[in-house]
Amino acid sequence: MCSAGLQPGIFLFSIADSGIRCLNRFPAGEIAATVIECLAIVADNNPPRESPAPVAGAAAASGPGLARALGLFDTTMVVMGGIVGAGIFINPYVVAREVHRPAEILTAWALGGMIALAGAFVYAELAARLPEVGGQYAYLREAYKPGVAFLYGWALLLVVQTGGMAAVAVTFARYVRELVPMGLSDAALAALALAVLTVINCLGVRAGSTVQSALMVLKILAIAALVGCGWLLTRHAAPAAAAPPIPPLAAVAAFAAAMAPVMFSYGGYQTANFIAGEVRRPEVTLPRGLVLGVLGVMALYLGVNLVSLRALGAAGLAAATAPASAVMRMALGSRGAEIIAFGIAISALGFLSQSMLTAPRVYYAMARDGVFFRAVGWLDPRSRVPVVAIVLQGIWAAVIAVSGRYEQILNYMISIDLLFMGLTATCLFRERFRHGRETARFRVPGHPWTTLGYIVASWLVVAGTIAYDPVHAGIGFAILFAGVPVYWLWRRRQSPREEG
């Protein structure tokens, strides 16, 4: 609060309000108005009082609820932390192998960012309408049947979240062992990292969020160092020969193939909604954090690709399987490669920290709804976090990491994850039909077209993944639908207990 008695957020809101009214007169102005509104509130630092969060479902027991301890900064860092992992240091070369011109490469990353922003808008309105713990799980439960929500949580625990965590944990271990030789294997170090983060998050949401935010700030610094050193300390790559023209259909297919790793790199923002029960004023804070977080990641990703193209050129980027290391080696020699290896390790650890903070709230919500083990819905009375759910996820991710099956699981999870992201976006149509568009504090700009575009983009990638790798996609869907009899048996088990 300012000493003069005027909050800077109120002052910015008054400026933004006039601009928003003007922008809304134009067809494209609604999106710009939404972005301006979200940026204007950053200076509003007057936090509301904390209050216990309601638990999910009708089966909530008496006792302390989740602690609403997270504000706008924490939420924005969670959004960015869910997106930015180790992939941005590697994936640019995958995109450059598919599309060979700098303009096409940058267009793919910009388009991916716009699709992610459209998704963030959708999840922002869902968060404003249903600020409940569990995020996607809660939206699917309310819009469709509880069984659909159960299948999402089932896939999340078995493969989507834990498989991704296992792969990232092993990536962290490999880079750490390159920097600091030690007697531990990759799998053992990965399991140790997961164990440490599990313990930290069991201490409370504030402890987990503080660690996650600190790691996210270090990630931003690492990417800023890459962009700054690459821009200032490397020369422009020699111009390459013009790429030969290709047929239009082949060009479209190549661009679609390039979009798959881009979409994967931009995924993860939706996991911030899992912790709605621990965010202050979630119906306001989550929408703002989602939009600001995705915009911040777009800036980071475009910066990495710009500097990689400047230093390596399109052909050099396509040939460099570790482009970030190549750029830093050009800028600072072997010391630069060590610096970026440290940055990748920190980025991987930060993603693990974010995953440990967010996803267990889904399993907790499932248990509170009576469709998962009752113990998973237990809150520690002192830390007010779902300790059993956190430990369960940490153990299962460590098992996958030690087993060495994480690479196969990664192939299973992509199509399932994007399938549910698109399906969750359809929940917005049901919510608006039931309750009208005026009941939410935040509304998706350009709806229904932007929402439909996001759904179509998500499901097109699913279709492309199935066509490209039908075997692994089929295994993923088999794992998903194996949850149907499990849910049926669980409901049968619960019915006699409810009747008694």
Buried (B, 14 or more C-beta within 10 A) or exposed (E): EEEEEEBBBBBBBEEBBEBBEEBBEEEEBBBBBBBBBBBBBBBBBEEEEEEEBEBBBEBEEEEEBBBBBBBBBBBBBBBBBBBBBBBBBBBBBBBBBBBBBBEBBBBBBBBBBBBBBBBBBBBBBBBBBBBBBBBBBBBBBBBBEBBBBBBBBBBBBBBBBBBBBBBBBBBBBBBBBBEEEEEEEBBBBBBBBBBBBBBBBBBBBBBBBBBBBBBBBBBBEBBEBBBEBBBEBBEEBEEEEEEEEEEEEEEEBBBBBBBBBBBBBBBBBBBBBBBBBBBBBBBBBBBBBBBBBBBBBBBBBBBBBBBBBBBBBBBBBBBBEBBBBBBBBBBBEEEBBBBBBBBBBBBBBBBBBBBBBBBBBBBBBBBBBBBBBBEBBBBBEEBBBBBBBBBBBBBBBBBBBBEEBBEBBBBBBBBBBBBBBBBBBBBBBEBBEEEEEEEBBBBBBBBEEBBBBBBEBBBBBBEBBBEEBEEBBEBBBEBBEEBEEEBEEBBEEBEEEEEE
